[in-house]
Amino acid sequence: MTKNFFFYRFALLSLLSWWLCSPSQLLAQQFSEPQTLTEWMQSASDNVIAQNYEDARHDYTEAARLARTDEEKATVQFGVANVDLAQLKFKDAQTKLLRLLAEKTTSNYLLISVKMTLGQSYAGNGQYKEARATFRELADAEDVADATKVTNQLSIAQTFIAEKKYEEAQLELEKIRTYSRTVPSAQVTPDVWVGRILVFQKQWDKARVKFADALRVNADTFSEMDKMLIGLYQDIARLENALSFEKEGNKTQAKNDLQALIERPQVAPQVLAEAKKQLKILQLTEEKANEVK
């Protein structure tokens, strides 16, 4: 697995959960005026999720013109760094994020988001030790919310997966289960990523059992935010389950499962985009094979 494969497949997926505390959401919590600044930030966030990156950069440029306080300016720069990350421009993202940390003008709430994104940029650039150190700092911090700890614990595991250190990754994933009472998504997350590990190891049936376990969690009794996160991870489980058939050589089952995922209501945007992309690849491959015949 190349150093960028891990993030190419999942950095954009993680942006949906990042959006829950995105620059526009940060500003909405802290600033009621000017409204136009918040609107530009919201538009930028929406464009990142839709993968309209040049439009997002334009929105952030407009927002920067309206930013007045140090916190507002820092929030805009954080948003631009996230566009870099989404476009796999990891070094550019690091430069902006390290500058924000050096300036020390951000609130603690934004500071946590900056550090998390910095860790992602390290991992995307193959700097896994630096990434783990950044994630570990937040996962072990006493003044960080449990949900944030879970996110960083998952990120630690993902760096081990990227290095094919699967035993270490599974140990880190098991730590997430200890937060199941306070963080509902922790009931789902370990199974999804252990399933991915088993796919890498070509243990198809065991992987599908894990994906099925993740789908058994009923999110209806939880808060809207928890339902969204659980829904995201369950959509990832459906996607990975479908792709496991493609990797095993059962392309018909893979296409059927991808189509079923695409037709589901309210699929997480990044998962939906990935499912459509993978289905298109399978269809084109099949068409070329038929032409050869």
RAFENRA-V382356 format. One line per field, one symbol per residue. burial: 1 if it has 9 or more other C-alpha atoms within 8 Angstrom, else 0. A space follows every 50 residues. Layout:
burial->???
This chain:
burial->00110111001110111010111111110000000011111111111110 01101111110111001000111111111111111101110111011101 10001100011111111111111110110111011101100001010111 01111111111100110111011111101100111111111111111110 00110111111111100010000001101111111111111111110001 1011101110110000111111001101100100000000000
